[in-house]
Amino acid sequence: MGPPGPLPTMRITKTKINGPAKKEKKWNVAIRLPMVMVMVMPMGAAIVYKLYRALTYGVSPLVYLHLRWRKIRGREHPLRWPERLGRPSVSRPPGPLIWFHAVSLGEGMAAIPVIKHCRRLRPDLHILMTTTTYSAFEVIKNRLPSGVIYQIALGLLNARVSTKSFKQWSGPLFRPLISLLLSKFSLIAPLSTLQAIRFQLLEASPFTINFSGDLKYVHEYDESEGDIGSIEDLKASLAHRQVWMASSIHRGEEKVMLAVHKVLMQKNPNLVTIIVPRHPQHGKEIAQKLQKEGEVVALRSRHEKLMPRTNVYVVDTLGELRQLYKLTPIAVIGGSFLPGLAGHNISEAAAAGCAVLTGPHIGHYSNMVSAMQRLNPKSVLQVSGKSELEEAVSQLFSDARVLEAQQMAAKQAFCALSSGIVANVWNLLNFHVFRRALC
């Protein structure tokens, strides 16, 4: 049975996207569009919601000071930081508007193919894109199709609730609030069956929960992703070298990767280890430390060339990882070798045809690892730590057939899992959101 016919919704606009707050009868669509069937707010939820609004209003002067401090430290946009407070830098255009929100760079990159698909099929719609992190803004702003408004703000595709958050929201104090919050969504597309169960236990409507596939499998490459000319030069410099990459590494993980590097160097003096830290400043620190130890290091932000004696190449830039994966046959995905970490997206390396390795601490990315391994056990190799990583990478360098088999397995698993996801997402959005609000 399909959803009820399209109904208008009355809402109070408080983000000032279209001027001062006022009641208006407009087709404002966001990924969290209010459910038109929800007509009454339960008493418990109303009380918690009012307490929440009072608390956030009370601390707003501190939030303002905090944002000013972040701006001074260079962690906010120098001109657009007021958007954090709901003060837009661009006026809302007339007509229907769809709002996509992503927290960080990974989620933002995953949303871009869906946004482009929306633009192709519904060019009449206005699209607002917001992100939480400044680093995501810096990378994504030049990759959006023309006509998309980009602002920094808050956000459910690829929906996930961590174990810790689930326990907190399940308590008697916050359950009414999360139930109210989830009732505002017309569509929740969870990452897995476990996530779907969690959303239902938090009282999301079963009708809104639908599977679309993981958007992090969807990758689009274009000329705005990094300095293509520079990457081609780097590819030429690496043509006759043995290469492996440690990507998205966090503080402390460089010790694991550099220890493996030193062992590999004993067998392969022509080796180049590419290190891509999660945060650019960490890359500069790694390079400085290695140089003090006498290592010949090239730092990408300084446009330093690979010399014959260079064995470590440190990438301290943002937004180039997908292109860099094309330079290496072996990719070790960081954020997974120390307790407390929760892994990173392995599909980008698989899409580039790398042999993919990851550590033991992968958090919710265990869904992605399991899905790929079910298709082909060789598609992702999960190691327990430094010793197993050292052994695995050594084997890949010493046996070309093993390396080629893992590369092919990763690529094939990626292709199988990424097929049709954008179309699935579009169909769900069109059925649950657009048909109801944009007709």
N, C-alpha and C positions, 0 to 999 in steps of 0.2 A: 504494500500500500504506500503510495507516494505521500509527500508532505502536503500540508494544507496550502491553499492558494496564497498568492502574494498579498501581504498586508503591510500598510505603512506603520512606522513606529514613531512615537513621540519621544524625543530625548532632549536632555539639557546638554548643550555643548559647553564644556568648561575649559577646553584646551585653547580656546580663542583661535582655532584654525580659520574661523569665518567671522572674526570680529567678536564683540562682547558676548558673554553667555546669554542665551535666550532660548525660549522654546521655539522649535522650528520643525516643520514637517518636511524632512529631506531624506533622500536615500543615501545616508552615510554608511558605507560598508567597511567593516574591518574584519580581520580574522577572528575577532571576538565580537561579532555582531550580536546584539541582544536577542534572546529567544523570544519570539512574539507570543509563545504560549504562556510564558511566566508572567502572571498578572499581579500576584500578591507576594510580598516579601514576608517570610516567616518572622515571628516576633523575636526569636533568639538571634537570627541573622541580622535583623534591623538594629538591635542593641549593639552587637559586636561591630557592625559596620559604622554606626555613629561614633563608637569609641575609637575605632580606627581613624575615622576622618578627623576627630578632635585631636588625637595624638599627632597625626601628620601635620595638621594646621599649627599645633603648638610648637613643633620642632622646625617649622619652615624657616625661621630666621637662621637657625644653625645650619640648615641645608644650604641656604644662600651663601653664608660665610665659607662653608666647606667648598662650594663650587668656585668661589672667587680664589680660594687658596689653590685649588687644582689648576685653575687658569694660570696663576702666577708660576706654578711649577711646570707649565707646558703640557698638562695632562687633559686639558679641555681646549676646544677651538677658541681662538682669541676673540672672535666676533659672535659666534653662534652658540656660546655656552648658555645664554638665557633660554634656549629651547628645552633645556633640562627642566625648566620650571613651567613649561607649557606656553611659552611665549614664542610663537612661530616667526621665522625670518622671511617666510613667503606667505602671501595671502592665499586662502583657499579658493580655488577656481569654482565657478558655478557648475552644477550638474553632479552626476553620481561620482563618488570617490571611493576607491578601495584602498585600505590601509594594510600594508605589510610591515610587520615589526620583527626584527631579529636582534638577539642579544649581542653576539660577537661576530667576528669575521667569518667563522665557519658557517654559522647559520645564515648570515647575509649572503655568502656566495651560493649557498644551497637555494636561496629564494630567487636569485636572479633568473634562472631558467623559467620558473613559474611566472615571474613578472613579464618576461619577454613573450611567453605563450599567451598571457592575458592580453598583451598589447596587440598581438597578431589577430586574435579572435574577437576582441572587443576594443577596437581603436577609439570608440566613443567614450570609454571610461577614463577618468583621471586616476592616477595611482600615486599614493603617498608611501614612501619607504623611510622607515626610521630604524636606527640601531642604538644600542646602549653604549657601546665602547667607541672611543675616539679613533682607535686604530682601525676599527672596521669602517668608520666613515672615510678615513684617509684612502683606503684601498678601494672601496666600493663606489665612491662618488663618480668616478670616471667610467664605470662599467655598466651603468644603468642605461637602458634605451632612452632616447630623447622623449621629453614630455613627462618623465617621472620626477615628482617632487621628492627631494631628499632632505630629511630633517632628523635631528637626534632626539629621541624621546624614550613609551613602553608597550609583554606579550604573549593560532596554535596548529601549526603543522609540525610534523616531527615531534609530537608532544611527549614529554617525559617528566616524571616526578622521581627524584632520587629517593633512595631508601630513607635517608635522614629526613628529608622534607615530608615524605609520606607519613612518617611517624609523628612529626610535629603537627601537620595539618589534621591528622586523625584524632587528635586530642579533643576533649569536650569544649575547650575554649575557642579553638580556631575552626572546628568543623563547620559551624553555621556560616562563617565568613567564606570559607573555600567553596561550600555548597552554593552560596549566593553567587560567588564569582563564576563558577563553572556553569551556572544556569544561564549566563549571558552568552555562551558560545553556541553557535549554530552547528559547528563542526569541530570535532577533535579527532585528529589523525595520529594515533599513538605509534610509537616506534616498534612495539612488540605486544604480544598477548598479555604479558605480565603488566605492561604499562596500561593496557586497556582495563585490566582488572582493577588496578589501583585507582584509575579515574572513576570507575563505577563505584568502588568502595567509598570514594570521596563525594558520591552522590551526583556525578555527572549523568545526564540523561543518556540511556543506552542508544537512543535514536541518533545522537550526535556523534557517537564513536564509530569511526570507519577507518579501515586500513587502506593506505595508498602506496606503501613502499617507503624506503628511507631516502629522503631528498639528498642526503649527503653522498649518494651514489651518482648524482646528476652533476656532470662537469661540462662546462663550455669553455673553450679556449679562444682567446682573441688577442689582438695585437697590443691591447692595453695591459696585459698581464706581464709586467716586468719589462726590462730593456731587452727587446728581442735581439737586437744587433749584438749587444754585450753577451747575451747567452749563447748566441751562435759562435762568437769568438771563444768563449769558454769551452764550448763543445769541441772546437778544433784543437784547443790546447790539451784537452783530455783524451784525444783520439788514440794515442799510443800509450796511455797510462791505465793501470788497474784502479778502478774507482768504486767506492761505496759511500753511502750517505747515511748520516744519523740526523733525522729531522725532528722538529718540534720538541727538542730536549729542554728539560727544566733544570733549575739549579741543582747541582749535585750529580746529575746524570752525565755531565761532561767527563767526570772521573771514570765512569764505566766505559764510555766511548773511547777516551784517550788511552785507557789501559789496553783495550782491544787493539787500538791503532798501533801501539808500540809492539805488540806481539806480531801483528800482521806485517809490520815493517821488516821484521827479522827475516821473514820468508819472501816478502815482496818489496824490495827497496824502491821500486818504481811506483809505489802506491800513492794514491791521493785520497784522503779522507775529507769529505765535505760535511761540515757541521752547520746545522741550521737551528739555532736556538729559538725557543718560543718567543722570546722578547729580544729585540735588537741590542739593547744595552748589555745584555748578558753575552752576546757575541763579541762585543768590543772587549769586555773583561777577559773572556777566554783567550782572545788573540794576544792581549797584553801579557797575560800570564805565560803563554807558550813562548812568546818572543823573549821574555826574561830567562826562560829555561834553554834558550838557544835554538828553538825550533824555527824553521823558515815557514812563515805563515802569510797567506794573502787574505786581506779583508775586503769583502765585496763593496762596502760603502765607499771605500777609498779608490775603487776601480783599479786595484792592484792586480797585475798580471801573474799568471802561473809561470814560474820559472822552473827549469829542470830540477832544482833542489827543493822546490816547494812541495811539501807533503800534506799540508793541512790548509783547506780553503774554508774560511768562516763567512757565512752569509748573515749579515746583520741588517737585512732589509726586510720589508713586508711585501706580501702579495705576489711573490715569485715562485712559491714552492711547487706549483703544478708544472711550471716550465722546467724547473731544476730537476724534477724527477726524471725527465727525459734524458738527462745526462748520465744517469747511473743505472747499472744493471741490478744493484742491490740497495734496498732501502730499509733501514731500521727505524721504526716509528717510536719516538720517545714519549715522554709522559707516562711511561709504563714500567720503569725499572726501579722505582723507589716506592715504599709504602706511602699511602696517602694520595698517590696520583691515580688518574682514571683513564689513561690512554688518549689517543687522538685518532682522527680519521685515517684509516688504512686504505680506503678505496682510491684515493688520489694516486698513490704509488702503484696500486694494481692497475689503474686505468692507463698509466704510462708504460706498463709492461715490465715493472720491476719485480724481482723476487722480494717478497714482503716478509719482514720479521718484526716481532713485537715482544715486549716483556710480559711479566705475569700480572701486572696491575693495570687492567684495562677497563674497569668500571662498566658503564652501559655499552661500551664498544664490544663487549663480549657477544652481543647480539649479532653484530656485523661479522666478527671473527667466526662465530659458529655457523652463520649462514654461508659464508664463503667456504669454510672447511667441509660443510655438508656436500657442497657441489664438487669439491676436489680437496682432499686433505693436504695437498701440496700447495694450495693457494696462499696460505698464511702459515708461517712457522712461529709458534709461540715458545719462547725460551724462558727458563727460570731465572736467569741472571747472567752475570759477566762470563762465567766459564762456558756455559752453553752457547752464548752469543759468539764468543771467540771461536769455539769449535765449529759452529754452523757457518759463519762467514768464511772461515778457512777452507771448509769443504767446498763451498760455492766457488771460491777462487781456484781451487785445485781440480775441480771436475766440471768441465764445460757442459756436459750432458745433464748433470743434476741442476746446474744453474738455469739452463734453457727450459728444463721441465717445470721448474718453479715459476719462472717468468710466464710461461704459457698458461699454467694453471691459474695464476693470479689474474691474468688478462681475461681468460675465458669466464672465470667466476664473476668478475666485475661486469662483463658484458651481459651475462645472464641475469644478474640482479638489478642492473640499471635500466633494463628495457621497459619502456612504457610508463615510467613513474610520473613524468610531467603530465602526460595525458590523464593518468589516474587522478592526480591532484586536481587538474582542471575539471574533470567530470564531477568530482566530489564538491568542489567549490561551486560549480554551476548549479548542481542539484540542491545542495543544502543552504547556499548563501545567495548566489546571484539571482536565481530564479525567483526567490522569495522577496528580495529587496530591490531588484533592478528592473523588474518588468514594468 
